[in-house]
Amino acid sequence: MIGLGGAALAAAPYLQRGLESFLGAASDNDPTGLTGLLPNGGGFRYYSVASSVPHKSEQNYRLTVDGLVDRPAMYTLDELRKLPQTRAVRDVQCVTGWRVPDTPFSGVKLSLLLDAAGVRPEAKAIRFTCFDGTYSESLTLPQARRDDVLVCLKMQDKPVSHSHGGPVRLYVAPMYFYKSAKWLSGITVTSRVRPGYWEERGYDVDAWVGRSNGRSDTPTV
């Protein structure tokens, strides 16, 4: 029995990764969204609003920074890795109710990319677009400049997987997880807030955990 218990513990990480891969692949080909109701071993659900999402690799991934900036930029994955990295460990709270505690995220502070681009005085907000071709999000400029808003390259101390929105996703620590856009491809500085995909469908634009969307969850900061 001890031997079987040890074998089960040793196999657990592989089984979890297998389940994550299965559910992620299934969600990519599930227009009903029903796979999003199934938890994996890590407690996350998989959501996608597109019927399928292309995979991006080291060779073809690009992140653009444009809009009301003096120096528009385009970053490869390798270029993002070479920038200063910040690690944050916070709970993840979904507006649908599930929560995953103590989840590490690592990446580049969004404020660093904005400073490098030279945000113009008339700028007030940021619009985020994704290479799924459908999803979008928004933040005000003060929100985007917070130290706990990251352009993430790692999640749970591993490269962000495709199923979790990789190779690069947004992470907005104090807000509900729908603000942390997956499959990030564009950062556009704008003169006003343009509501994102879920905000156009009734979710709050300012999605602070425990202070929005009619919920009373414990804040994640």
Protein Blocks (a to p, Z undefined) as FASTA:
>chain_A
ZZmmmmmmmmmmmmmmmmmmmmmmmmmmmmnommmmpccfkopacddfbfbdcdddfklg
ccddehjdfbdcdddfklmmmpccdddddddddfklpacehiacddddfklmmmmnopaf
kbcbdcdddfkomaccdddfklmmpmkbccdfbehhiacdfknopabdcddfkbcfklmc
ghiabdcddfbdcddfklmnopafblcehiaghiacdcfZZ
